[in-house]
Amino acid sequence: MSNVEKKERIPSCIGQKPLEGSYYASECTLCGWVGSSEALTDDCQCTQEVGDRYCLGDTDEIGTDRLLEIVQAMARRHVESQQAHQRLIEHTNETEKYLDDAAELLGEIVQSGQAYRECTDKGSATGLRVAAVLGYVAQFQPEAHQP
């Protein structure tokens, strides 16, 4: 595996054993696990569980440069995740505002004279459309709007 491929790859799993004594940080070339060499077999194969078996992939000793690359890649991914979450919240808030505005406008339409009769007449095309829109908007509202 080239250094470029390793550089951007975040481990699929990080071992929980601390680095103590003569053990070193290692990375599995097959499943991507990173952890203490203490968790490896005597042949330096990965013991990470993959389904109902052990990975048994070859491992490479990794140094501080690779560990730093992993931490930096994880930090970038965390920032990207936070930004995506913020965009989702903003989109949700905007959608809720549009739904509130639509519910308010529909309430005003329903309360107006002729439009009220047309909108509440389930036999008319307008009444059916208004009822459908009201039903759709209502499913997103935490509580029913009172006109």
ZALUM-852543 format. One record per residue (C-alpha): residue in one letter; x, y, z. Coordinates in nm, 3 decimals, always signed. Example, Ala and Ser with C-alpha at 12.3 -4.5 7.8 and 13.67 -1.06 7.14 Angstrom:
BEGIN
REC, residuo, c1, c2, c3
REC, A, +1.230, -0.450, +0.780
REC, S, +1.367, -0.106, +0.714
END
This chain:
BEGIN
REC, residuo, c1, c2, c3
REC, M, +0.000, +0.000, +0.000
REC, S, +0.147, +0.337, -0.098
REC, N, +0.198, +0.623, +0.146
REC, V, -0.064, +0.828, -0.041
REC, E, -0.326, +0.554, +0.008
REC, K, -0.241, +0.524, +0.379
REC, K, -0.231, +0.899, +0.432
REC, E, -0.599, +0.964, +0.363
REC, R, -0.731, +0.638, +0.508
REC, I, -0.892, +0.643, +0.848
REC, P, -0.869, +0.311, +1.033
REC, S, -1.183, +0.099, +1.034
REC, C, -1.117, +0.015, +1.399
REC, I, -0.876, +0.138, +1.664
REC, G, -0.750, -0.109, +1.924
REC, Q, -0.811, -0.049, +2.293
REC, K, -0.488, -0.188, +2.439
REC, P, -0.241, +0.081, +2.548
REC, L, +0.111, +0.086, +2.405
REC, E, +0.327, -0.050, +2.686
REC, G, +0.675, -0.192, +2.710
REC, S, +0.822, -0.310, +2.384
REC, Y, +0.491, -0.311, +2.194
REC, Y, +0.448, -0.075, +1.899
REC, A, +0.166, +0.079, +1.695
REC, S, +0.066, -0.136, +1.400
REC, E, -0.181, -0.117, +1.113
REC, C, -0.347, -0.409, +0.934
REC, T, -0.301, -0.398, +0.558
REC, L, -0.621, -0.600, +0.506
REC, C, -0.894, -0.462, +0.736
REC, G, -0.739, -0.127, +0.834
REC, W, -0.729, -0.190, +1.211
REC, V, -0.476, +0.019, +1.406
REC, G, -0.358, -0.071, +1.753
REC, S, -0.094, -0.218, +1.979
REC, S, +0.121, -0.500, +1.848
REC, E, +0.031, -0.676, +2.173
REC, A, -0.300, -0.776, +2.007
REC, L, -0.128, -0.947, +1.710
REC, T, -0.052, -1.316, +1.662
REC, D, +0.307, -1.441, +1.701
REC, D, +0.337, -1.399, +1.321
REC, C, +0.227, -1.033, +1.350
REC, Q, -0.113, -1.101, +1.195
REC, C, -0.424, -0.901, +1.281
REC, T, -0.660, -1.056, +1.536
REC, Q, -0.950, -0.818, +1.467
REC, E, -1.279, -1.007, +1.441
REC, V, -1.439, -0.991, +1.096
REC, G, -1.777, -1.159, +1.111
REC, D, -1.730, -1.506, +1.260
REC, R, -1.352, -1.526, +1.205
REC, Y, -1.031, -1.334, +1.267
REC, C, -0.889, -1.106, +0.997
REC, L, -0.534, -1.253, +1.008
REC, G, -0.412, -0.986, +0.766
REC, D, -0.049, -0.876, +0.759
REC, T, +0.039, -0.569, +0.963
REC, D, +0.291, -0.289, +0.933
REC, E, +0.457, -0.103, +1.216
REC, I, +0.354, +0.261, +1.200
REC, G, +0.533, +0.559, +1.343
REC, T, +0.435, +0.895, +1.477
REC, D, +0.398, +1.044, +1.127
REC, R, +0.127, +0.791, +1.034
REC, L, -0.043, +0.830, +1.373
REC, L, -0.050, +1.206, +1.321
REC, E, -0.197, +1.158, +0.972
REC, I, -0.472, +0.939, +1.120
REC, V, -0.555, +1.195, +1.389
REC, Q, -0.560, +1.479, +1.132
REC, A, -0.783, +1.281, +0.895
REC, M, -1.022, +1.202, +1.181
REC, A, -1.027, +1.570, +1.281
REC, R, -1.109, +1.674, +0.923
REC, R, -1.388, +1.418, +0.905
REC, H, -1.526, +1.542, +1.238
REC, V, -1.528, +1.903, +1.115
REC, E, -1.697, +1.798, +0.789
REC, S, -1.956, +1.603, +0.988
REC, Q, -2.026, +1.903, +1.212
REC, Q, -2.063, +2.129, +0.907
REC, A, -2.305, +1.884, +0.743
REC, H, -2.503, +1.863, +1.067
REC, Q, -2.524, +2.243, +1.085
REC, R, -2.644, +2.261, +0.722
REC, L, -2.909, +2.000, +0.801
REC, I, -3.030, +2.199, +1.102
REC, E, -3.046, +2.518, +0.893
REC, H, -3.239, +2.337, +0.619
REC, T, -3.478, +2.187, +0.876
REC, N, -3.540, +2.528, +1.034
REC, E, -3.602, +2.682, +0.691
REC, T, -3.842, +2.399, +0.599
REC, E, -4.030, +2.441, +0.929
REC, K, -4.064, +2.814, +0.859
REC, Y, -4.207, +2.743, +0.512
REC, L, -4.448, +2.489, +0.660
REC, D, -4.560, +2.736, +0.929
REC, D, -4.613, +3.004, +0.663
REC, A, -4.809, +2.760, +0.445
REC, A, -5.027, +2.653, +0.737
REC, E, -5.096, +3.017, +0.826
REC, L, -5.187, +3.106, +0.466
REC, L, -5.412, +2.803, +0.437
REC, G, -5.580, +2.904, +0.760
REC, E, -5.647, +3.251, +0.619
REC, I, -5.787, +3.102, +0.297
REC, V, -6.016, +2.872, +0.491
REC, Q, -6.148, +3.165, +0.696
REC, S, -6.233, +3.387, +0.397
REC, G, -6.595, +3.388, +0.265
REC, Q, -6.628, +3.223, -0.077
REC, A, -6.285, +3.065, -0.052
REC, Y, -6.393, +2.908, +0.277
REC, R, -6.689, +2.738, +0.112
REC, E, -6.477, +2.621, -0.181
REC, C, -6.195, +2.503, +0.043
REC, T, -6.417, +2.306, +0.278
REC, D, -6.629, +2.153, +0.002
REC, K, -6.471, +1.809, -0.025
REC, G, -6.658, +1.761, -0.350
REC, S, -6.477, +2.047, -0.524
REC, A, -6.132, +2.024, -0.676
REC, T, -6.016, +2.321, -0.466
REC, G, -6.148, +2.164, -0.147
REC, L, -5.972, +1.836, -0.219
REC, R, -5.642, +2.013, -0.293
REC, V, -5.664, +2.227, +0.021
REC, A, -5.748, +1.922, +0.234
REC, A, -5.450, +1.735, +0.087
REC, V, -5.212, +2.026, +0.151
REC, L, -5.347, +2.073, +0.505
REC, G, -5.295, +1.703, +0.572
REC, Y, -4.943, +1.714, +0.434
REC, V, -4.848, +2.024, +0.634
REC, A, -5.007, +1.886, +0.952
REC, Q, -4.777, +1.583, +0.958
REC, F, -4.477, +1.812, +1.007
REC, Q, -4.630, +2.031, +1.276
REC, P, -4.561, +1.951, +1.642
REC, E, -4.917, +2.056, +1.723
REC, A, -5.219, +2.143, +1.511
REC, H, -5.251, +2.510, +1.416
REC, Q, -5.575, +2.676, +1.525
REC, P, -5.705, +2.916, +1.256
END
